[in-house]
């Protein structure tokens, strides 16, 4: 048996080398690949939950093994937020990780002092050009109608996360000092959810899929949509530079596997949502809210607007922590992804210029008898027991389809509709509806509905049942 001193020495050596006792005993022709991901952060599934469940990475690495003889041992580590992934990358114990925009910047800042730990962003998993991936929710009976109503209240957020960054910026826009105007409790997402339910906090500001999950469960209602900031938010992949230099074939295999997962999600979104739901434990209806057509843009390319958004996020990080200066331009490296595109015969430059969501609703609206060709108005109906969905051209047409389904005894599993002001995909039965003549318009928040009715005096807020009954 080792003495405590010898055991400590072994532990230090292994820690410094960035490996575990198990990996130290593997044969020299086996390469360890440690991937950190967040199973419940839906916008990273193409580099995490879906990627793992489909085995794309393992298959890509198996092809390398077949041609070179080198074996690969993939370890997946699941976390609730990006912070612990960064901590493990600083310790050189995770090689590749996926997380949101603010956590990626923190990752780059904290790892840059150590060349072995230093990271770079190599791809995007999902993004929203307006910032609709983050939201603030309150309990269902809360009297709050705007973010300003949270002044003096307690708000749960994971400090340093994308959800927290959105909150700080949104409060500032509303004229509230984020440090003195509200009391922010630094909590993990699931802790914040429990705190809201028990009344310990009056709001939760989080990243996907937590806001949608709480609203779908009837435990919260949407107060603020990050899309109001009209500022891009994204999730992506970081890799340790030293690891990528030593094993470039692993990074290439990972990016190829991410592209495999991205193509699958964009072509088979409902099936992808089922796989992610099974693997994460989240309801499929919630996963599909974000992973379905018109939700998150699952596009791997490192677009200039997204890189500029990262640069604009830096002042927020400096305001909450001792954030070391980071060369964002140098932190973002698209070379490996360009190579992955080229290997598939795909044009990266054309892809990086595209701003359209790769997954969009289309076809014909069978209820209204018109083409579904406008992402700003197209909705989607999913009936219980069906493994397909139907598209609706407009919110009013969606209401008609729901009412028609109800008339023949079909149960609605979920219905999705874009916010009439911000375009955010949301649950139809959780939206705030406004009647304007013969049209019915959905809004994610009371404030959004108030803005519309204030500008259109003849319009009026109605509840969901009234909207269903009135759609003709």
Secondary structure as UniProt FT lines:
FT   HELIX           4..17
FT   HELIX           21..24
FT   TURN            28..29
FT   STRAND          30..37
FT   TURN            39..40
FT   HELIX           42..47
FT   HELIX           49..54
FT   HELIX           56..68
FT   STRAND          71..78
FT   HELIX           83..90
FT   TURN            91..92
FT   STRAND          96..100
FT   HELIX           101..111
FT   TURN            112..113
FT   TURN            115..117
FT   STRAND          119..128
FT   TURN            129..130
FT   TURN            132..133
FT   STRAND          134..138
FT   TURN            140..141
FT   HELIX           147..150
FT   TURN            151..152
FT   STRAND          154..157
FT   TURN            159..160
FT   HELIX           162..173
FT   TURN            174..175
FT   TURN            178..181
FT   STRAND          183..186
FT   HELIX           189..198
FT   STRAND          203..207
FT   TURN            208..209
FT   HELIX           210..216
FT   TURN            217..218
FT   STRAND          221..225
FT   HELIX           226..229
FT   STRAND          233..240
FT   HELIX           241..246
FT   HELIX           248..267
FT   HELIX           269..280
FT   HELIX           284..291
FT   TURN            293..294
FT   HELIX           304..320
FT   HELIX           328..331
FT   HELIX           335..343
FT   TURN            344..345
FT   HELIX           348..353
FT   STRAND          364..365
FT   TURN            366..369
FT   STRAND          370..371
FT   TURN            375..377
FT   STRAND          379..383
FT   TURN            384..385
FT   STRAND          390..392
FT   HELIX           395..407
FT   TURN            408..409
FT   STRAND          412..418
FT   TURN            420..422
FT   STRAND          425..427
FT   HELIX           428..430
FT   STRAND          432..436
FT   TURN            437..438
FT   STRAND          439..443
FT   HELIX           446..455
FT   TURN            457..458
FT   STRAND          460..462
FT   HELIX           464..470
//
